[in-house]
Amino acid sequence: MHNWRKAMEVFYTHVGGVASAHNDARTQLEAFQNQRQSVSHLLQARGHGMEVAYRTRLMTILDVTRFLLKQGLPFYGHDESLSSSNKGNFLELIEWYIQRNDEVAKTMNENAPGNNQMKSPTVQKDLTRACAAEVTNFILNDIKDNIFSLMVDECRDISVKEHMGVILRYVNKNGCVIERFLAIVHVSDTSAISLKKAIDELFAKHKLSLSRLRGQGYDRASNMRGEYNGLKAHILKENSSARYVHCFAHQLQLVVVAVAKSNRIVSDFFQYVTMIVNITGASCKRKDKFRQLEHDKLVECLEKGDIVSVLENVYDDDTNDDNNGITASLIDNMESYEFVFVMHLMKSLLGITNELSLALQQKDQNIVLAISLIKTMTVRLQKLREEGWENLLNVVNKFCSNHMIPIPNMEENMRTRGRSRRNGQMITNFHHYRVEIFCEVLDMMVQEMNNRFSESSTEVLTCIACLDPNDSFSQFNIGKLLRLAELYPEDFSLTDCVILEDQLETYIQNVRGEFSMIEDLGSLAKKMVETGKNTVFSLVYRLIELALVLPVATASVERVFSAMKIIKIDLHNRMGDESTKPKKHENPPCYSASLSPLKS
């Protein structure tokens, strides 16, 4: 015990007072053992705060970028200096965000490192490209290894550069027909070889296989649809299953143009209409005269085709003798029975074609329904020719009576033009209006429809029509559907064709009653997916997919170029592609998948 008491005294002496070396060392040891006060902890804590602030700042900039891209708005402003009252959409939207979100305000502007503001044009371009890449990846993941079709058109922009727009058409996992814009590619020229090379490079970039291509659709360019040297032929050499379909909407347009040019009287009518539009809208003064008319009366007059009062205003007020003479001549023509007759005839025809044109440009349109619509239009034209004469004549005569336009006696002879007049030949008014105008125009229209849409009678499309569910699958034909499978050897092996025959027998017995109310192929595909019959009748569904991916119209590509023409104005006439180098001290413009520019 005596020795222990001595040891304790020595120990207390060693510990000493509060400020002793021992207590100081002990305090530092305890502080070192406390991780919250360690250097590593302090560095880690500060780094975590910086990481949170950076993430908040990045998400804010990304939200702004995505909003501007979705709305198709320009990023830059003309004056982005600190004193500017409008720094452009990008910077102004960030300021709006900061003012309404305290968490964002703590990480932006003066609260952010000077070298990490994330507002520079470089960051904007990087985020825009990242968004475009994400959209593209989504499209490619949606397609996966499914079959698809290619739609292409070319356009020259404001900077006189040729570009090729590319749209992919496919059927997604829900059975819906999807058309997606993939890219606009700069091409040195629009020769078939250049276009094919550009497509090969694009497919390689996105890992798309040309062997999965089952359709190709183009518009008007002869070098793109030529039988031997065109893009169509180049692709068919590598993949015979890539069926070509000429844009239905464009063919319909060619029908109307051909009729308008072939008949002299109709051609004259459209020339007069063009002159009328040019005269009434040639100056601000005339436009003001047009606007001064009472609104309700104006609408009524336009609906009736009555624009003579506007021309009379031009004639009375115009001091230009040349215009007076032209205006007087136009008024004389407009107040003639022939002009009124052709106007009402073309109004009926263009009304029929407009309905078809709008239907053909729908994104979910399919080849079976398109063919059906073409047939319906042809029937309507034929019915108009056989039964519509009396009704048209009554409408025209009523219009002329209301506007005090002389109505000719159809049984009397009329003055003829040209060689027939010199030879003393005479024809009746009835023959002129009934035969030379009414019947000739309608016959020409039907003939052009048959010529332009002759592709609709090819073997592939005839077989595809057998899948049509309309009228309780009335066109269903197993023999033709087996032939359709043979035309696609890449999709149906010999074993598949043997199995398909039995599957078609079971399929039609199973769905004819259950799906009797379905009227089009697109709805049939969706219904099969919803009910799981796409897996039960997998080979039949494969035939339906082949039919749905065939392109009907290239309207989607044209919409892309319409957007590009809005964006690529004179002040912003270069796309940010590799072939264009920016001028010194100038940032190159950048486009996202939605064609949104960074600078306007």
C-alpha positions, 0 to 999 in steps of 0.5 A: 500500500505504501508503494502504491500511494507513492506511485499515485503521487508521482502520477498526479505530479506527471499529469500536472495542472490544466495547462500542463504538457500532459493535459495539452497532449491529451486534449490534442489526442482527443481532438485528433480522434474526433473525426468531425474536427480532423483535416480530412473531415473538414476537406471532405465536408467542404468538398461535399458542399461544393458538389451539392452546389455544383449539382444544383447549378448544373440541374438549373442550367440543364432545366433552362436548356431543356425548356428552350429546346422544347419550345424551339427558342433561341438561346443568345441575345443580341446584347448580353452585357451586364447593362443590357435590359434583355440578355436573351432567353437563356440568361434571362430565364436563369435570372427568373429562376434565381429570383424564385428559388432560394436554393438556386440563388445560393449557388449562382452568380456571385455565390458561384466560383468565377470559373464555374458559372456554367453560362458560357456558350461552350457549356450551352452547346455541350448541354444542347448536344447532350440533350440531342444525344439523349433524344437520339438514344431514346429513338434508337432504343425504341427501335432496337432490332425491329424493322424500319423504313427510311424517309429522305428529302433534300433541301437547300438552306439560306446559305446555299448548302444542301442538306438531307433530312432523315426520318425513321418509321417503325412500329413500337412495342405497343403496336403504334406507328412511329415516325422520328426525325433522326438527323439533318445531314450536310451533303456536297451534292444531291447525286444518288452516290452522295446521298447513299454515302451520307446514309451509310455514314449515318447508319454506321454512326448510330449502329443501324443495320441496312439489313433491317430496312423494309421501306424507303420513301422519297419525294420529287427529286428524280435522282432519288427515285431513279430506277437504275442510278437513283438512291432507290436502286443503290439501296435495293442492290444491298437490300431487296426487301427495302420496298420503295413507295413514292410519296402519296401526298406528292403524287396527289399534288402532281395529279392536280398540277397536271390537270391544271396545266393540260386543260387550256380553260382551267390553266387560264383560270388559275392564271387569272386567279394568280393575277387577282391575288397579285393585284389586290396585294401588290401595295399597302394601299390596296391591302388597306382598302381590303381591310376597310371592308366590313368584316362580316361582309368580307367573310361572306364575300370570300366564302362566295368567291366574290372579290370583285368589289376589291378589284373595283376599289383598285380600279377606282383609286389606282392612278397607274394607267397600266394597272387600270387596264389590267384591273378592268380586264380581270373584272371582265373575266371574273364577271364571265359565266365561264370563270364562275363555272370553272371556279365552282368546278375546281372548288369541288375538285380541290375540296375532294383532293384536300380531304385526301391530302390531309389524310395522307399526311397523318403520321400514323397513316398506313399503306392499306388505309392510304390505298383505300382512300385513293380508291374512295377518291377515284369513286367520288370523282367518277360519281361526280362525272356521272351524276354531278352535272345538273347540281353543278349547273344549278349552283353556277346559275344561282351564283350568276343570278345573284351577281347579275352575270349573264347566263348563256342558253346552253342550246345556242351556238357559242363563239369559238376561238382559234382554228375552229372559228376560222374554219367556221365550226360552231359548237353549242354552249352545252358542248363547251361546258359539259364536254370540253370542261366538265367531262374533260377535266374529270376524265383527266383527273381520273386518268392521272390518278390511275397513272400516278398511283399505279404502284398501288396495284403492285403485287406487294401492296395487293397482298398487304391489302388482304390484312385489312380488318375493315368489313370483318376482314372481308379481303382476307386471303391466305394464298396472297398473304403466304405470297407476301411472306415469300416476298420477304425472305429475310423475315420468313424462312421456309419453315416459317412459311409452312407454320404461317399457313396454319397460323393464318387459319387459326388467326382469322377464326379467332379474331374475325368475331372479336375484332369485327369493329376494328376498321384499320390496320393501325388499330388492329396492331394496337389491339393485338398487343393489348390482348397479347395476340401479337405473341400468339400469332407472332408470324401474322403480326410480323406481316402486319408490321411489314405493312405498317412500316411502309411509308405513305408520305414524306410530310414529316421530312418536309416539316423538318425543313419548314422548321429549319427555314424558320431557324436559318434566317439571314442573321443565322445562316450556318449550321454547326456542322463540321464542314462549316468553320466559324469566323474569328471571335464568332461562336458557331451555332448549334442545333439540337434534335429539335432543330433549336438554335443557340443564336437567332 
